[in-house]
Amino acid sequence: MAHSHFDGHDHAHDHDHSHTHGHAGHNHAPASFGAAFAIGVALNTGFVVVEFIFGYAAHSLALISDAVHNLSDVMSLLLAWGAMWLSGKQPTERHTYGYRRASILAALVNAGLLLAVVGGIAVEAVDRLQTPAPVAGATVLWVAGIGIIINGATALLFMRGRHSDLNIRGAYLHMAADAGVSLGVVLAGLVTLLTGWLWVDPIVSLGIALVILVSSWELARDSVNLALDAVPRDIVLGAVRDYLAGLDGVSEVHDLHIWAMSTSETALTAHLVRPGGTDDAFLHRVCAELTHRFNIQHPTLQVEIDGCACKLAPAHVV
């Protein structure tokens, strides 16, 4: 079977398999997020230290618990930052795609951490409902107020990248959730101080846990899907197949696969049956269009020019 094989980078070989390979605008997480992670880790580490000091001084279990919770978020930021750094490393003889998938693993672990935090908040809230405890005084309120500012500011650092990179979204959700927890602590504290209703604090905590659960469940689902090589959520497989099938001279499309190389890059492989043959101009144009239309940065196309049955043609064969 005669093939022409194209991989989207800029060099061509004229053998039985013509093979071109080109980076058509890889969508790595912007380098500027390195600064965002550095600022976020520094701010939140400082806040954890403050919470521990004032928590012990005020004998406030709530503040100490929140400090432990925020410490887990510092770990998650470091995890996401490390994954982003690994994703940018060059491929090796053993890891020919580089370490891009580290970002998917980090998103998966971060989703797990968020779900664990939800469980911790819920258990604590139910315990407080059963055995109401006096809410600590003004110290808790102003420390939680600082938490709103620090966590909110850190969340804003990641806000613009939350739709294009799952890992950045994980960092954003962690920080936004923390800002929400701190806001809940302040509001519940004020209401309790004014009314003496001890049930307000745990009820608000349960509400916050529910909000975090909804957002982290989506992150968990997406990261598990990417880890299982599912088609990324913003790409419709049928639309890509229809585009390829409608190309000039293409009579059949099979062995079409689309998966995430990282939390911000997508790859595609497909066989195109084109009896009239092919040329580099056709392949370069199609790969550029796949990037432009569908944000697929790493397409690999194999063109088959005769009528022999390809062993990968049946739909059930992977």
PyMOL commands that set and color helices and strands:
alter all, ss='L'
color gray80, all
select helices_A, chain A and resi 32-57+61-87+102-130+138-159+166-195+200-227+237-245+280-294
alter helices_A, ss='H'
color red, helices_A
select strands_A, chain A and resi 3-11+19-21+252-260+266-273+298-304
alter strands_A, ss='S'
color yellow, strands_A
deselect
rebuild
show_as cartoon
